[in-house]
């Protein structure tokens, strides 16, 4: 180590001496040119003075006898640039080595602290109460005291290497090209992130997804060796690549075979190195790194009339150059589209009663409604989130707050656990406290809690029949609304058939209120009216 530091100092000294010699030579050469030019100008002036011609003095032009510096190539400047570049590379290398050393020490300290914590957890309670204050294991006196012991501490741990390579067809300007990206993350045995990196694979029409995945594995194992990690498990979410690496299937493509052999050679440099297959969702964070590497290749700077520079991307749906802040990234696959195209796509799916997925061909990643607030009406986002929540809860577990200004949907078990904090004996009572408006209500009567009155006693009173209820019933009658007998929710038919499915799951006839059983009517009412079936172009979905 000391010899290496001495060598680096010698290189730096040599570069500095060369720079000084070149600058001195360049200064001397410039002085000589200036002196020669002055002498020639003086000689020309003497010659003019002795001349008897009547040619005016102003017609003479000054002559540059140096031959014109602009016509000569400045080799000294080029040499100085090379020296400066070499010096900068040396400084960057020293900085990188210093940062790597710091990261290794931090990693070793983390392992030391984790192992010491495990030792403390295994101490019996009796021993801890007597001698707990005496347990200590300072890092400076423990495993991290020297560089050699630090390496042994790191090598005793099994680290996790997550790798992901992606290839995608993207628009760069007006051209469709195939670009690739790699994402790598190193984690300790408990899953804590140590190091992450993304790398551009560049544009290559011949690059396949398998090649990109294998290049990611090579890059990930090389990063692990840089940290001197002796024992690693590297994770793959591509089954075909997993079969290649485990030698269950021999690759036919020469490039793939070469990369598989390179992975095998890197594995031999570890004391323990085994592959593991896992699902796509478990490598989502390195998937995003690889996708970011691709995105960095498909955006270009553009200067506005105000002089401000901003970056643009090409939307693969409308092929327009869109600023990056107006591009939407689908969570899960990270394909990117402009807000305008995504708005149309999501709205069409929602109005058709379908779940929106990524518009990219063959991609099945779901477009999460809560992520669409940038281009969808906030009210529509709230409605769709509510619908999704309703669909995820079984009919028997749904509980709605009866207060008109709340109507919060809650899960029966969660509501009970929440009410127990405020109501003694809640499990033996019908009283529940709304998790949103914080008001008590009765799950049996679907009304505000009636405290000292039982449900049957409260039903005989007119305590809940106030002016608001009268107005609601009058409005419901005039608008021909129908009330669900299960949850008391009011339903308005905007268009469609008379078969109503309430938000609580109860099915009934909108005309008479009779229950539908097994998707069949129990009444003889008409199933539809032609005026309700043929809806207008801008008709809104039914409020059911």
C-alpha positions as CSV (number, residue, x, y, z in Angstrom):
1,X,0.0,0.0,0.0
2,X,2.8,2.4,0.9
3,X,4.6,1.5,-2.3
4,X,1.5,2.3,-4.3
5,X,1.1,5.7,-2.6
6,X,4.8,6.4,-3.3
7,X,4.2,5.5,-7.0
8,X,1.2,7.8,-7.2
9,X,3.2,10.7,-5.7
10,X,6.0,10.1,-8.2
11,X,3.5,10.2,-11.2
12,X,2.0,13.4,-9.9
13,X,5.5,15.0,-9.5
14,X,6.4,13.9,-13.1
15,X,3.2,15.4,-14.5
16,X,3.8,18.7,-12.7
17,X,7.4,18.9,-13.9
18,X,6.3,18.3,-17.5
19,X,3.7,21.0,-17.3
20,X,6.2,23.5,-15.9
21,X,8.8,22.6,-18.7
22,X,6.2,22.9,-21.4
23,X,4.9,26.3,-20.1
24,X,8.4,27.6,-19.8
25,X,9.2,26.5,-23.4
26,X,6.0,28.0,-24.7
27,X,6.8,31.3,-23.0
28,X,10.3,31.3,-24.4
29,X,9.1,30.6,-27.9
30,X,6.5,33.4,-27.6
31,X,9.2,35.9,-26.4
32,X,11.5,34.9,-29.3
33,X,8.7,35.4,-31.9
34,X,7.9,38.8,-30.4
35,X,11.5,39.9,-30.5
36,X,12.0,38.8,-34.1
37,X,8.8,40.6,-35.1
38,X,9.9,43.9,-33.4
39,X,13.3,43.7,-35.1
40,X,11.7,43.2,-38.6
41,X,9.3,46.1,-38.0
42,X,12.1,48.4,-37.1
43,X,14.1,47.4,-40.2
44,X,11.0,48.1,-42.3
45,X,10.5,51.5,-40.7
46,X,14.2,52.5,-41.5
47,X,13.7,51.3,-45.1
48,X,10.6,53.4,-45.5
49,X,12.2,56.5,-44.1
50,X,15.1,56.3,-46.6
51,X,12.7,55.8,-49.5
52,X,12.2,59.0,-51.7
53,X,9.0,57.9,-53.3
54,X,5.9,60.0,-53.1
55,X,3.8,57.1,-52.0
56,X,1.9,58.1,-48.9
57,X,3.0,56.5,-45.7
58,X,-0.6,55.4,-44.9
59,X,-0.5,53.0,-47.9
60,X,2.0,50.8,-46.3
61,X,0.7,47.9,-44.3
62,X,2.3,46.3,-41.2
63,X,3.6,42.9,-41.9
64,X,3.5,40.0,-39.4
65,X,6.9,38.2,-39.9
66,X,6.0,35.3,-37.5
67,X,4.2,33.5,-40.3
68,X,0.8,33.9,-38.6
69,X,0.1,32.0,-35.4
70,X,-3.4,31.1,-36.6
71,X,-2.0,29.1,-39.4
72,X,0.0,26.8,-37.1
73,X,-1.3,24.0,-34.9
74,X,-0.7,24.6,-31.2
75,X,0.9,21.3,-30.2
76,X,1.9,22.6,-26.8
77,X,-1.8,23.3,-25.9
78,X,-2.7,19.8,-26.9
79,X,0.0,18.3,-24.8
80,X,-1.1,20.4,-21.9
81,X,-4.7,19.2,-22.3
82,X,-3.5,15.6,-22.3
83,X,-1.5,16.2,-19.1
84,X,-4.5,17.9,-17.4
85,X,-6.7,15.0,-18.5
86,X,-4.3,12.5,-17.0
87,X,-4.1,14.5,-13.8
88,X,-7.9,14.6,-13.6
89,X,-8.2,10.9,-14.2
90,X,-5.6,10.3,-11.4
91,X,-7.6,12.5,-9.0
92,X,-10.9,10.8,-9.9
93,X,-9.3,7.3,-9.3
94,X,-7.9,8.4,-6.0
95,X,-11.4,9.8,-5.0
96,X,-13.1,6.5,-6.1
97,X,-10.6,4.4,-4.1
98,X,-11.1,6.6,-1.1
99,X,-15.0,6.3,-1.4
100,X,-14.7,2.5,-1.9
101,X,-12.5,2.2,1.2
102,X,-15.0,4.3,3.2
103,X,-17.9,2.2,2.0
104,X,-16.1,-1.0,3.0
105,X,-15.4,0.3,6.5
106,X,-19.0,1.4,6.9
107,X,-20.2,-2.1,5.7
108,X,-17.8,-3.8,8.1
109,X,-19.0,-1.6,11.0
110,X,-22.6,-2.4,10.1
111,X,-21.9,-6.2,10.2
112,X,-20.1,-5.7,13.5
113,X,-23.0,-3.9,15.1
114,X,-25.5,-6.4,13.7
115,X,-23.7,-9.3,15.2
116,X,-23.2,-7.6,18.5
117,X,-26.9,-6.9,18.6
118,X,-27.7,-10.6,18.0
119,X,-25.3,-11.5,20.8
120,X,-27.1,-9.1,23.2
121,X,-30.5,-10.6,22.2
122,X,-29.3,-14.0,23.2
123,X,-28.3,-13.0,26.7
124,X,-30.6,-14.4,29.4
125,X,-32.8,-11.9,31.2
126,X,-31.2,-12.7,34.6
127,X,-27.7,-12.1,33.3
128,X,-28.7,-9.0,31.6
129,X,-30.3,-7.5,34.7
130,X,-27.0,-8.2,36.6
131,X,-24.3,-7.5,34.1
132,X,-26.1,-5.6,31.3
133,X,-24.1,-2.4,31.9
134,X,-20.8,-4.2,31.4
135,X,-21.5,-5.6,27.9
136,X,-19.5,-3.7,25.4
137,X,-17.8,-4.4,22.1
138,X,-16.4,-1.2,20.6
139,X,-15.8,-1.3,16.8
140,X,-12.2,-0.1,17.0
141,X,-11.3,-3.0,19.4
142,X,-13.5,-5.6,17.6
143,X,-13.7,-7.1,14.2
144,X,-13.0,-3.8,12.4
145,X,-9.7,-3.0,14.0
146,X,-7.6,-3.8,10.9
147,X,-8.1,-4.0,7.2
148,X,-7.5,-7.8,7.2
149,X,-10.1,-8.4,10.0
150,X,-12.5,-6.1,8.2
151,X,-12.2,-8.3,5.1
152,X,-12.8,-11.4,7.1
153,X,-15.9,-9.9,8.7
154,X,-17.3,-9.0,5.3
155,X,-16.5,-12.4,3.8
156,X,-18.3,-14.2,6.6
157,X,-21.6,-12.6,5.5
158,X,-23.8,-13.8,2.7
159,X,-24.7,-10.8,0.6
160,X,-27.5,-10.4,-1.9
161,X,-26.9,-9.3,-5.5
162,X,-30.0,-8.1,-7.5
163,X,-29.5,-7.6,-11.2
164,X,-31.8,-6.6,-14.0
165,X,-31.2,-6.0,-17.7
166,X,-33.8,-4.5,-20.0
167,X,-34.1,-4.0,-23.8
168,X,-36.7,-1.7,-25.2
169,X,-37.8,-0.2,-28.5
170,X,-37.9,3.6,-28.0
171,X,-38.3,6.7,-30.1
172,X,-35.2,9.0,-30.2
173,X,-36.3,12.0,-32.1
174,X,-38.0,10.6,-35.2
175,X,-36.2,7.3,-35.2
176,X,-37.2,4.1,-33.4
177,X,-34.2,2.3,-31.9
178,X,-33.5,-0.6,-29.6
179,X,-31.8,0.5,-26.4
180,X,-30.8,-1.3,-23.2
181,X,-30.1,-0.6,-19.6
182,X,-28.8,-2.4,-16.5
183,X,-29.7,-2.0,-12.8
184,X,-27.6,-3.6,-10.0
185,X,-28.1,-3.4,-6.2
186,X,-26.0,-5.0,-3.5
187,X,-27.7,-5.7,-0.2
188,X,-26.6,-7.3,3.1
189,X,-28.1,-10.5,4.5
190,X,-31.0,-8.6,6.0
191,X,-31.9,-6.8,2.8
192,X,-30.4,-3.4,3.6
193,X,-29.2,-1.6,0.5
194,X,-25.4,-1.1,0.3
195,X,-24.8,0.0,-3.2
196,X,-26.8,0.6,-6.4
197,X,-25.7,1.4,-9.9
198,X,-27.3,1.8,-13.3
199,X,-25.5,1.4,-16.6
200,X,-26.4,2.2,-20.2
201,X,-26.1,-0.6,-22.7
202,X,-26.6,1.7,-25.7
203,X,-28.5,1.2,-29.0
204,X,-28.1,-2.2,-30.5
205,X,-30.6,-3.9,-32.8
206,X,-29.1,-7.3,-32.1
207,X,-29.3,-7.2,-28.4
208,X,-32.0,-9.6,-26.9
209,X,-33.6,-9.6,-23.4
210,X,-31.5,-12.7,-22.5
211,X,-28.2,-10.9,-23.5
212,X,-29.2,-7.8,-21.4
213,X,-30.0,-10.0,-18.4
214,X,-26.6,-11.8,-18.6
215,X,-24.8,-8.5,-19.0
216,X,-26.5,-7.3,-15.8
217,X,-25.4,-10.5,-14.0
218,X,-21.8,-9.9,-15.2
219,X,-21.9,-6.3,-14.0
220,X,-23.5,-7.2,-10.7
221,X,-20.9,-9.9,-9.9
222,X,-18.1,-7.5,-10.9
223,X,-19.5,-4.9,-8.5
224,X,-19.6,-7.5,-5.7
225,X,-15.9,-8.4,-6.3
226,X,-15.0,-4.7,-6.2
227,X,-16.4,-4.6,-2.6
228,X,-14.5,-7.9,-1.9
229,X,-17.7,-9.7,-1.0
230,X,-16.7,-13.3,-0.5
231,X,-20.1,-14.9,-0.2
232,X,-23.1,-13.8,-2.4
233,X,-26.4,-15.0,-3.7
234,X,-27.4,-13.4,-7.0
235,X,-31.1,-13.2,-8.0
236,X,-32.6,-13.7,-11.4
237,X,-36.3,-13.2,-12.4
238,X,-35.8,-14.6,-16.0
239,X,-36.4,-18.4,-16.0
240,X,-34.6,-19.0,-19.3
241,X,-31.5,-17.1,-18.0
242,X,-31.7,-19.0,-14.7
243,X,-31.6,-22.3,-16.7
244,X,-28.5,-21.1,-18.7
245,X,-26.6,-20.1,-15.5
246,X,-27.4,-23.4,-13.7
247,X,-26.4,-25.3,-16.9
248,X,-29.8,-27.0,-17.2
249,X,-30.1,-25.6,-20.7
250,X,-27.1,-25.0,-23.1
251,X,-27.4,-21.7,-25.0
252,X,-27.3,-21.9,-28.8
253,X,-26.5,-18.2,-29.5
254,X,-22.7,-17.6,-29.4
255,X,-23.0,-14.2,-27.6
256,X,-25.3,-15.8,-24.9
257,X,-22.9,-18.7,-24.5
258,X,-19.9,-16.3,-24.1
259,X,-21.8,-14.3,-21.4
260,X,-22.8,-17.5,-19.5
261,X,-19.2,-18.6,-19.5
262,X,-18.2,-15.2,-18.2
263,X,-20.7,-15.5,-15.3
264,X,-19.3,-18.9,-14.5
265,X,-15.7,-17.6,-14.3
266,X,-16.8,-14.7,-12.1
267,X,-18.6,-17.2,-9.8
268,X,-15.3,-19.1,-9.2
269,X,-13.8,-15.9,-7.7
270,X,-16.1,-16.1,-4.7
271,X,-15.9,-18.5,-1.8
272,X,-19.7,-18.9,-2.2
273,X,-21.8,-17.8,-5.2
274,X,-25.2,-19.3,-6.0
275,X,-28.0,-18.1,-8.3
276,X,-31.6,-17.9,-7.0
277,X,-34.9,-17.5,-9.0
278,X,-37.5,-15.0,-7.8
279,X,-40.5,-13.1,-9.1
280,X,-40.5,-9.8,-11.0
281,X,-42.1,-7.9,-8.1
282,X,-39.1,-8.8,-5.8
283,X,-36.6,-7.0,-8.1
284,X,-38.7,-3.9,-8.8
285,X,-36.1,-1.5,-7.4
286,X,-33.4,-2.7,-9.8
287,X,-36.0,-2.9,-12.6
288,X,-36.5,0.8,-12.1
289,X,-32.7,1.4,-12.2
290,X,-32.5,-0.4,-15.6
291,X,-35.5,1.5,-16.9
292,X,-33.9,4.9,-15.7
293,X,-30.8,3.9,-17.7
294,X,-33.0,3.5,-20.8
295,X,-34.9,6.8,-20.2
296,X,-31.6,8.6,-20.0
297,X,-30.9,7.6,-23.6
298,X,-34.3,8.7,-25.1
299,X,-34.5,12.2,-23.8
300,X,-32.8,15.2,-25.4
301,X,-32.3,18.8,-24.3
302,X,-34.1,21.6,-26.0
303,X,-33.8,25.4,-25.4
304,X,-36.9,27.5,-25.1
305,X,-37.3,31.1,-26.4
306,X,-36.7,32.3,-22.8
307,X,-33.2,30.7,-22.9
308,X,-34.2,28.0,-20.4
309,X,-33.1,24.4,-21.3
310,X,-35.5,21.5,-20.7
311,X,-35.5,17.8,-21.6
312,X,-38.0,16.1,-24.0
313,X,-39.1,12.6,-24.7
314,X,-41.0,11.0,-27.6
315,X,-44.3,9.5,-26.6
316,X,-44.6,6.1,-28.4
317,X,-48.4,6.5,-28.8
318,X,-48.7,10.0,-30.4
319,X,-45.0,10.4,-31.4
320,X,-44.9,13.9,-30.1
321,X,-41.9,15.4,-28.3
322,X,-43.1,15.9,-24.7
323,X,-41.3,17.5,-21.8
324,X,-40.2,14.9,-19.2
325,X,-42.4,16.4,-16.5
326,X,-45.5,15.7,-18.7
327,X,-44.6,12.0,-19.1
328,X,-46.3,9.3,-17.0
329,X,-44.4,6.2,-15.8
330,X,-46.4,3.0,-15.3
331,X,-45.6,1.5,-11.9
332,X,-44.4,-2.1,-12.4
333,X,-43.0,-1.9,-15.9
334,X,-42.0,1.8,-16.0
335,X,-43.1,2.3,-19.6
336,X,-43.6,6.0,-20.2
337,X,-46.3,7.8,-22.1
338,X,-47.5,11.4,-22.2
339,X,-50.3,12.6,-19.9
340,X,-52.7,13.2,-22.8
341,X,-52.5,9.7,-24.3
342,X,-52.7,8.1,-20.8
343,X,-55.8,10.2,-19.9
344,X,-57.6,8.9,-23.0
345,X,-56.5,5.3,-22.4
346,X,-57.5,5.2,-18.7
347,X,-60.8,7.0,-19.1
348,X,-61.9,4.6,-21.9
349,X,-61.1,1.6,-19.7
350,X,-62.8,3.0,-16.7
351,X,-66.0,4.0,-18.6
352,X,-66.0,0.4,-20.0
353,X,-65.9,-1.0,-16.4
354,X,-62.4,-2.4,-17.0
355,X,-59.1,-2.1,-15.1
356,X,-56.6,0.0,-17.0
357,X,-53.3,-1.7,-17.9
358,X,-50.1,-0.5,-19.6
359,X,-50.8,0.5,-23.2
360,X,-47.5,-1.1,-24.3
361,X,-48.1,-4.1,-26.5
362,X,-47.8,-7.4,-24.5
363,X,-47.4,-5.6,-21.1
364,X,-49.9,-6.5,-18.4
365,X,-48.8,-4.1,-15.7
366,X,-51.8,-2.4,-14.0
367,X,-52.1,1.3,-14.0
368,X,-52.9,2.3,-10.5
369,X,-55.6,4.9,-10.3
370,X,-54.1,6.6,-7.3
371,X,-51.0,7.4,-9.5
372,X,-53.1,9.1,-12.2
373,X,-53.9,12.3,-10.3
374,X,-51.7,14.3,-12.6
375,X,-54.0,13.9,-15.6
376,X,-57.3,12.7,-14.3
377,X,-60.1,14.6,-12.5
378,X,-59.4,14.3,-8.8
379,X,-63.1,13.4,-8.2
380,X,-62.9,10.6,-10.7
381,X,-59.8,9.3,-9.0
382,X,-61.6,9.3,-5.7
383,X,-64.6,7.5,-7.1
384,X,-62.4,4.8,-8.8
385,X,-60.4,4.3,-5.6
386,X,-63.6,3.8,-3.7
387,X,-64.9,1.3,-6.3
388,X,-61.6,-0.6,-6.2
389,X,-61.8,-0.7,-2.4
390,X,-65.4,-1.9,-2.5
391,X,-64.5,-4.7,-4.9
392,X,-61.7,-5.9,-2.7
393,X,-64.0,-6.4,0.4
394,X,-66.5,-9.2,0.5
395,X,-70.1,-8.3,0.9
396,X,-70.4,-9.8,4.4
397,X,-67.4,-7.7,5.6
398,X,-68.6,-4.3,4.3
399,X,-69.8,-1.6,6.7
400,X,-70.8,1.9,5.6
401,X,-71.1,4.9,7.9
402,X,-74.8,5.9,8.0
403,X,-74.1,9.7,8.3
404,X,-74.9,11.3,4.9
405,X,-71.9,13.5,4.9
406,X,-69.5,10.6,5.5
407,X,-70.6,7.2,4.1
408,X,-67.1,5.8,4.7
409,X,-66.6,2.2,3.6
410,X,-65.0,0.1,6.3
411,X,-64.1,-3.6,7.0
412,X,-66.1,-5.2,9.8
413,X,-63.2,-6.7,11.6
414,X,-61.1,-3.5,11.4
415,X,-64.0,-1.4,12.6
416,X,-64.5,-3.6,15.6
417,X,-60.8,-3.4,16.6
418,X,-60.9,0.4,16.2
419,X,-64.1,0.7,18.3
420,X,-62.7,-1.3,21.2
421,X,-60.3,1.5,21.9
422,X,-63.2,3.8,22.7
423,X,-66.2,1.6,23.6
424,X,-66.1,-0.9,26.4
425,X,-67.7,-4.2,25.5
426,X,-67.9,-3.3,21.8
427,X,-67.8,-7.0,20.7
428,X,-71.1,-7.6,22.5
429,X,-72.7,-4.4,21.1
430,X,-73.9,-3.1,17.8
431,X,-72.2,0.2,18.4
432,X,-69.3,1.2,16.2
433,X,-67.2,4.3,15.8
434,X,-66.6,5.5,12.3
435,X,-62.9,5.6,11.4
436,X,-63.4,8.7,9.3
437,X,-65.9,11.1,10.9
438,X,-65.3,9.6,14.4
439,X,-69.1,9.4,15.2
440,X,-70.8,6.4,16.8
441,X,-73.5,4.5,14.9
442,X,-75.6,1.3,15.1
443,X,-74.7,-1.4,12.6
444,X,-78.1,-3.0,13.2
445,X,-80.3,0.0,12.6
446,X,-77.9,1.8,10.2
447,X,-78.5,5.0,12.2
448,X,-76.5,7.1,14.7
449,X,-76.0,5.3,18.0
450,X,-79.1,5.3,20.2
451,X,-77.2,4.7,23.5
452,X,-79.8,3.7,26.2
453,X,-82.4,2.5,23.8
454,X,-82.4,-1.0,22.2
455,X,-82.7,-1.3,18.5
456,X,-86.4,-2.4,18.8
457,X,-87.2,0.4,21.2
458,X,-85.5,3.0,18.9
459,X,-87.5,1.6,16.0
460,X,-90.7,2.5,17.7
461,X,-89.7,6.1,18.4
462,X,-89.5,9.0,16.0
463,X,-86.1,10.1,17.3
464,X,-84.4,9.7,13.9
465,X,-87.2,10.9,11.8
466,X,-86.2,14.5,11.5
467,X,-86.9,17.2,8.9
468,X,-83.8,16.0,6.9
469,X,-85.2,12.5,6.6
470,X,-88.5,13.9,5.4
471,X,-86.8,16.0,2.7
472,X,-84.7,13.0,1.6
473,X,-87.8,10.7,1.3
474,X,-89.7,13.4,-0.6
475,X,-86.8,13.9,-2.9
476,X,-86.4,10.1,-3.4
477,X,-90.0,9.8,-4.2
478,X,-90.0,12.6,-6.8
479,X,-86.8,11.4,-8.4
480,X,-88.0,7.7,-8.3
481,X,-84.9,6.6,-6.3
482,X,-84.9,3.1,-4.8
483,X,-83.5,2.3,-1.3
484,X,-81.5,-0.9,-0.7
485,X,-83.2,-2.8,2.2
486,X,-79.8,-4.2,3.3
487,X,-77.8,-1.1,3.8
488,X,-80.4,1.7,3.3
489,X,-78.3,3.2,0.5
490,X,-80.2,5.3,-2.1
491,X,-79.8,4.2,-5.7
492,X,-80.6,6.2,-8.8
493,X,-80.8,4.6,-12.2
494,X,-79.2,6.8,-14.8
495,X,-79.2,4.2,-17.6
496,X,-79.2,0.5,-18.1
497,X,-81.4,-2.4,-17.1
498,X,-83.5,-2.6,-13.9
499,X,-81.3,-5.2,-12.3
500,X,-79.5,-3.3,-9.6
501,X,-76.4,-4.5,-7.7
502,X,-76.0,-2.3,-4.6
503,X,-72.6,-1.3,-3.3
504,X,-73.2,-3.8,-0.4
505,X,-73.7,-6.6,-2.9
506,X,-77.4,-7.0,-2.6
507,X,-79.2,-7.5,-5.9
508,X,-82.8,-6.3,-6.4
509,X,-85.3,-4.9,-8.9
510,X,-85.3,-1.2,-9.4
511,X,-89.0,-1.1,-10.2
512,X,-90.4,-2.9,-7.1
513,X,-87.5,-3.6,-4.9
514,X,-87.9,-7.4,-5.1
515,X,-84.7,-9.4,-4.5
516,X,-82.8,-11.1,-7.4
517,X,-81.6,-14.6,-6.6
518,X,-78.8,-16.3,-8.5
519,X,-78.9,-13.6,-11.2
520,X,-82.6,-14.1,-11.8
521,X,-85.6,-11.9,-11.0
522,X,-88.2,-13.0,-8.4
523,X,-90.7,-10.5,-9.8
524,X,-92.5,-10.1,-13.1
525,X,-91.4,-6.5,-13.7
526,X,-89.8,-5.5,-17.1
527,X,-86.1,-6.0,-17.1
528,X,-85.4,-2.9,-19.1
529,X,-86.8,0.1,-20.8
530,X,-85.5,1.0,-24.3
531,X,-85.1,4.7,-23.3
532,X,-82.7,3.7,-20.6
533,X,-80.7,1.2,-22.8
534,X,-80.0,3.6,-25.7
535,X,-77.9,6.2,-23.9
536,X,-76.6,9.4,-25.3
537,X,-73.0,9.8,-26.3
538,X,-72.0,11.8,-23.2
539,X,-74.1,9.8,-20.8
540,X,-72.4,9.3,-17.4
541,X,-72.1,5.9,-15.7
542,X,-75.0,4.7,-13.6
543,X,-74.9,5.7,-9.9
544,X,-75.5,2.4,-8.2
